[in-house]
């Protein structure tokens, strides 16, 4: 299984969008400081995910979300996910 995910920093108002084949391992890497681009904003929590059987559609979806990150479409995705219960509140 492949995942597109959005992490939310627990300290700052920051989000990170990525994709991976092992979501638990990748979250651990973000929180342990192994990912240079997210190191300064840890700890991170998983806020949203989408599952894909194949890698190519997951990568395509990640690129799509990154294109509208922090803009109107990104905020709409977050709002829709929150309202539908797919946004993780914990």
N, C-alpha and C positions, 0 to 999 in steps of 0.2 A: 504494500500500500504506500502511496505517496501523499504528502500533505502540503497544503499551502496554509501558512499560519500567520497570525498577527499576535505579536507580543506587546504587552503594555508595561512600561516601566512603573515600578511601585514608588519611585522617588520623584520622578519628573513627569511632565506631560509629554511623553514620547511614545512612539509606536515603532515597531520593526516588523517588516513583512519579509517572509522567506518561504522556502520550500525544502522538504527533506523526505527521506525514506524512513527515518527513525526519529519520531517527534520527541520522545522522552529524552533520548541521548542529546538531541540538538538543543533542547531547553536547558539541559544540564551544562552544555558547553557555553551557552550564553551566560548563565548564572555563575559559572566558575571563572569567567574572565578570559576564556580562550578565543572569543570572537572580538577582534579589535574594535569593530565599529559599534559594538553594544556594551563594551566593558565599562565605560564611564557612567552608564545609566542603570546598572544592575541594582537590585534584583528585578528580574522580569517575571511576569506571569503570563500564561497562555490565555489570551482573550478570545480568540476566534480560530477556527480551523475548517478547512474543506478537505475532503478525501477524494483521491483519484486512484484508479487502478494503474494507469500508466504514467510514466514520468513526464512525457511531452506535454500533455494537457495541464499537468500541475505547474510546470515551468511557464507555460503560456499564461495561465491564470495569475501566477505570481507577478509576471511582467505587467499584466493588465492592472492589477491592484496597485503596483508601484507607480504606474503612470498617473494614477489619480490620487496618490497618497497626499493627505493634508488638504485636499481640495474638496469641492462640493460632492463629487462622486464617492470619495473616501468616507466623508461624514455620512452620506446616505447609506453606504454599506454598513457602517457601524450602527446607525440608527435602526436599519432593517433587521440586522442581526440581534440587536438588543431587544427589539419588540417581538421577534419571533422566538426568543429564548436561546438562540445559538451563541449569543455573546456570554462569555463566562463571567459571572458576577463575583466569584470568589477571588 
